[in-house]
């Protein structure tokens, strides 16, 4: 069974998201083809489904896991944080009317251009960057990875360090370093890590 605070991750499926995914792979490390992220909020037992929270073009919303296919689910690797997942999901309702953070993409593009120019001057060539190399300022709007980061922050185990751009490569870095572990719905042992 998935738990409140578990993180769903999907690869890009629609044309616009495939362009975004390509850009992330082209300019950022670590490599990832994961694109959309959401949080498991709670099970809906009588319907064999889960309520999720995500941020899409219309902003932060609640939805259903059954709306999606071909996703993987991850859990923070700190049992004491997992215990706070339900509380974190409830507290997150304060952001329920938040808009989608379209401005973030403009800021990231400008930040990426400035960073690449800096790298060219200092290192003499262009290279892919880590999300931690960009200037990031949080606001009251959210992309999907910011929703994930905000929930895990409320759980006491933020996926992305403070001040780091919350983009798919930053979440992949958390997976690569063991901060997030993959779980399955049928894995009976994963409730206790």
Secondary structure as UniProt FT lines:
FT   TURN            4..5
FT   STRAND          7..11
FT   HELIX           15..27
FT   STRAND          34..44
FT   HELIX           45..47
FT   STRAND          49..56
FT   TURN            57..58
FT   STRAND          59..64
FT   HELIX           65..67
FT   STRAND          71..76
FT   HELIX           79..82
FT   TURN            83..84
FT   HELIX           85..91
FT   HELIX           92..95
FT   TURN            96..97
FT   HELIX           102..123
FT   HELIX           131..133
FT   HELIX           144..154
FT   TURN            155..156
FT   TURN            162..163
FT   HELIX           168..176
FT   TURN            177..178
FT   STRAND          180..183
FT   TURN            185..186
FT   TURN            188..191
//
